Amino acid sequence: MVEPLTSSATIEFAPVGGKVAVLRLIGRCSHQNSAYLTKAADLCQAQSGPCVFVLDLERCEHMDSTFLGVLAGLAQRQSAQGLGKMIAVNASARLLKILTQLGLNHLMEIREQMPSPAADQEIIVDESSRVSLSRVEQIVHMIQAHEKLVEVDSRNEVEFRDVLKCLSDSLARATAQSEADRQR
């Protein structure tokens, strides 16, 4: 169940029986690796069908707002599939505070410990399943993640207004650069 996806964080994942999959987040989870989280969730669901995600946060050092927005989107997707709330376990006091401040605690059931079933199957993420994004795609991904946080709790709009403005400006520049590169 181990597969490093970036140098700054590892996302381990596997179905554990029934309609449950564990996503273990290790290290610093950020905009640099948030697309891998989506890929891991998609691979689990492709193999097992719609499933309840259990996030093991015991070794997660940090999550930035982009990563948190992706988590919110996955939690909403799970709920829309009629599977209830995403489960987060082993969160540090710091992560618990961040999840609560941004309103993700309303989308997740937060528990102290991991449910007990052992992993019965391993999923290996190989080079062919790596996520590669262009600069424009990465910026769009980050904008969508922050918009998801605003959707989760409207109070987040004030916190992320400047971030969204900066990202929108970056998107305009990256789109113009991409277009100029194509014309060469």
N, C-alpha and C positions, 0 to 999 in steps of 0.2 A: 504494500500500500504506500510505498514511498516513491516520490518523483519530484525532484527539484525543478521548478519552472522558471526561476530567475535567480540571480545571485543574491538579491536582498530578501527574498522570501521563498518559502516552500509551501505548496498547497498539496496535501496528501488527500486522496479521496477514494472511497470504495462503497459499493452497496453492502449493507450488513444484513440483508434478509428482509423479506417482505417488501414493503414500499418505503424503506428507510435507507438513506445514504449519509455517510459521515464525510464532512469536509474539515480537515484539520489544517488550521492556518498557523504557520510558523514564521516568526521573524517580523519584518516590517512590511505590512500590506499597504500598497499604495497604487497610484495611477499607473505606475510602471508595470504592475502585474495584475491589475483588476480584470483585464480581459481574460486572463487565465482562469480566474474564478468562474466566469461565465462559461468558458470552455469545459472546465471540470464538471460543472452542474449539467451542462448539455450532454456530455459523455455518459454521466451516471443515468440520466433520464433516457438516453438512447438505448442503454443496455437493460434498464429495469423498468422503464415506463415512468410516469409521474411518481415522484417520491417526496417524502418528508426529509428535509435536510437538517442534520444535526451538525452544528458548527462547534468544533472543539477549539477553544481559544486559549488553552492552557499555556501554549508557548508563543502566542501572538504578542509581539512587543508593542505594535502600534498599527492603527488604521488611519489613513488619511480620508478626506471627505469624498474623494472619487471612489475609493474602495467601499466606503460606507454607502454611497449611493447605489453602487452595484448590488451590495447586500440587500438594500431596501427593495430594489427591483426584483431580485430573486425571491425574497419573502413575499412580495405581492403576487408574483407569478404562482408560487406554491399555494397561496390562499385562494387565488382565482381558479385553481385546479380542484378546489374543494378538499384540500389536504390539511387544512388548518394552518397553524403558525409554525414558522421555522423555529427550531430549538437551538439556543446558544448555551453552551456549558463551559465551565472553568474560566470564566471571564475574570480578569484582574479588576481591582477596584477602579483603576484608571479607565479601562475599556468599558466597564459597566457605566461609569459616569458619562463617557462620550456617547454610548448607545442611548442612554436616557436623555441627555441634553438635546440630541438630534431627533428624538421621538421614535427611534427604532425599537424601543422596548414595547411599543404598541403593536409592532409587527411580529415580534418574536416572543417565545416563551423562554425566559432566562432561568436556567437551573444551575445548581452547584456542580453536579457530576454528570458524567456520560451515562446514557442508558446502557444496559449490560450486554446486549447481543454482540458476539464476536464477529469480526469480518469473515464472511464465508467466500468472498471472491475479491480478487484484486483487479484493478484497472491500471494499466500502464499507459501513460501518455508518452508517445514516441515523437520523434521529430516531425512526422507527418501531421500531427495534431496540434502543433505549436500555433499560437495565434500571432499573426504578423499584421500590424496596422501601419498605414501610411501616416504621415504627420497630420493630415486633414482628418483621417478616421480617428486617430488618437484624440484630437481636440474635440471632435463630435462626441466621442465616447465620454470624455470628461464633462462636457456640457450636459449630456443626458443624465449622467450620474448626479450632478449637482441639482438639476431640475427635479430629479426624483426625490432628493432630500427636501426640497421646497414643497413638493407635493405631499410628502409624509407629514410635515408640520410647517404651516405657513410662517411660523416664527423664524424658520431657517432662511427665509427670503432676505431678511436684513443681514444675516451673517454672511450669506453667499452672493449678495448683489454685486459687490465689487469683483469677486472671483468670476462670476458669470460674465460681467462686462469685459474683464480682461481676456477671458477665454473667447468671447465673441470677437474681440479685436484680433486676437491671435488667429482665429479661424479665417477672418477676412484676409489677413496677410498671407497665411499658408495657402489659401485657395488661390489668391492672386499669383503667388510664387509657383504653385503647381501648374497653373494655366500658362504662365510664362515659360516654364520648363517644357511643357508639351508643345508649345509653338516653336521651339528651337529646333 
